[in-house]
């Protein structure tokens, strides 16, 4: 429910802030261990995150109010503060597609949902429906990370890197001729699963809006991302059609 989601979100705020202080002080501490220890609780929230954030689109209009609005905001904050904590731990400059893929335990849907929560929150300055505040209830909203824009850029770039073979297979590039054929099949399946997760989560439009906010220099990365997921080399033109 709302109370649980907000409690988890506030806990993640604390973990991420501790990690930020540790990084700034060049100290080692338990921040990342605490975050990893919360993984079972985050896994339990996964169905609620999926249901709540799949309904979160980028359409124009008003935002939810009352309990529904508080829950939606808390779910977005959970996604945002989880990835903020990871980003602060590894450094945003090092937050690659491979880091994201490993953190989500190689689950494309989990990667899509968490990234959507971050990117939608980062759009709150452009679209009011994402910036939920319940001033009447007196409930203190979960705050937005001060480095939200840096996090947004890191997540956007990481998502665009996910179709890469280096993300799918890591650094294992020594292959025989027979292994190359098998690896091609595995890459097709990997990208197909990733494409299904991206579409199911409603991520394409969110990525387009995020790219528009980031600037034209992000266009080629997004185009390459969509092209890799479409896998055009497997699309066969039909006679007497435009396809």
N, C-alpha and C positions, 0 to 999 in steps of 0.2 A: 504494500500500500504506500500511500504518500509518506507516512512517517518513516518507514523503513528506507525508502528511496532517498529521502532527505538526509537521514542519519548516515547512510553509506556515502552520499555525496560530500557531506561535511567532513567525514573521516578521511576521504580522499584528498580534500583540501589540505588537511593537516599533514598528511604524508607528503604531498607534493611540495608544500612550503618547507618542510624539514629537508627534503632533498635539495631544494633551491639553496637553502642556507649552507648545507654541506658542500655543495658544488662551489658556491661563492667563497667559502672559507678553505677550499681544497682539503676537506676532511672526509674521512670514511665514517659511515654510520649505518644504522639499521634501516634506513628509509626504504631502500629497494626490497630488503627482506620482508619488511612489514607489508609492502604492496603485494609481493608475491604470496604472502600468507593470507591476503584477502581474496585471492583468486577463487576459492570455493564459494564465497559469498557472491562474488560477481557472476560466477557460473549459474548460481541459483536465480539471479536477476535477469539472466539472458533472455528468457522468454518474454518477460515484461518489457525489456529494452527493445526487443524485436517488434513486439506488438505496438508499443508506444511510438517508436521512431519510424516505423514503416508508414504510419499515418502522418508523419511530419513531412509535409511537402514544401515547395517553394512558391505555392500559389499566393496571389495577392489576397488580402482580406484580413479580418480580425483574428485575434488569437483567442485561445481557450481561457476561460476564467474559472475561479473556484478551485475545487479539488483537482479537476482534470488539468487545469493550467499548472497548478503546483507540481503535479506528478510529471507532466511533460517537461517542465523546466528542470526538475530534479534528475530525470533520466538523461537529458542533454548534458547536465553538469557531471553526471557519473562518467559518461563517455569522455567528456572534455578533460576532467581532472585525472582520469586514469592515464590518458595519453600524455597529458602535461607532465605527470610524474615520470613516465618513461622517457619523455623527451629531455627533461631536466637531468635525468640520471645519465643518459648517454651523450647528451649535448645535441641541440637541434641540428647543428651542422652534420651530425653523424646519424640523424634519424632517417634511415633509408628504408626502401621497400623491404629489404631483407630483415631489418630490425622489427618493422611492423608485422611481417609475416611470422616471425618467430614468436613475437609477443602474443599473437592471437592463436598460437598453437596450430598454425597451418590451416585455419578455418576461414574460408573466404567470406562466409556470411558474417562472422564475428568481425572481420576486418571491415566489411562494408558498413555494418551498423555503427561501430565505434567511430569510424571516419565520418559518417553522416552526421552523427551527433555533434562532432567538433565543427564541421564545416557549416552546419546550420546555425550554430551559436555564433560563429564568426561573422555571419551575415546579419546579425542583430542590428548593426548600425545602419543597414540599408533597409531592412524589412522589420517593421515593428512587431509582427506576429511572433518573432523568435525571442523577443526580449520580454519575457513574462515577469511581472512584478505584482504581487498581491498586497497592496498597501493597506487595504481595509482590514485584512485578517490580523495584521500585526506580526505575521510570521516573517522572520528574517530570511530573505532569499539566499540561496547558495550563490556565492560571488563568482564572477567571471575571472579567470586568470589574467593577471596584468600583462602577460606575454602571449595573449590569445592570438595576435596577428602572426607572431613568429611561429606559434604552434600550427596555425592554419596553413602557412606556407609549407611547413615541414610535412604535414599530413597530406596535403595536396600532392606534393612531389613524391611522397612515398607511395600513394595510391597509383600514381601514373607509372611507377616503376614495377608494380606487381606483375604485369604480364611478362616481364623479362625472364629469360632462362636462368639468369644468375640468381633470381629470387626463387624460381621454381626448383632449381637443382643445386643451388649453392655454388661452390667452387669446384665441383666434381666435373671436370671438362675432359678428362682422359678417357676416350671411348674407342672401341673397336668399330669396324664397319657395321656389324650386326647390332651393336649397342646404339649406334646413331639412328638407325631405323626405329628401334624401340623407343629411344628418347624423343623422337618426333611425335610418336603416338602419345606418349606421356604428356608432352607439352600441349598437344591439342586438347587432351582431356582436362588438363590443368586450366587452360584458358577458357574452356567451355564451362567448367564449374565456377570459375571466377566471374564470367559473364552472367551466368544465371544468378549468382548472389548479388551482383551489382544491379541487375534489373529488378530482382525481387525486393531489394531494399529501397528502390526508388532513388538510386544514387546518381544516375546520369544528369538529371536536371540540376541537382545540387552542385555537381562538379562544373557544369557550364556556368552557373551563377558565380561560383567561387573563382573560376578562371576570369570572368568578366571583372570581378573585383580586384584580382591580382594584377591584371594588366595584360596587354597583348603578347608579351613575351612568353606567357604560359600556354598560349594557343597551340604551338607545335607539340608540346608534351601531351596535351589532352587529345589532340588529333591522333597522335601515335598510340595512345592508350586505347582509344575506341577502335582504331584500325586493327590493333593486335587482338582485341576481343572478338571482332567480327571475323577474323581469319579469312581474308578475301581470297587466298589461294585455293580455298576449298569451295568457293562459290562458283558454280558453273552457269554460264549464261544460257538462257532458254531461247530457242528460235522464235522469231516474230514477237519478241517482248523487249522491253527496255532494260531487263535485268540480266 
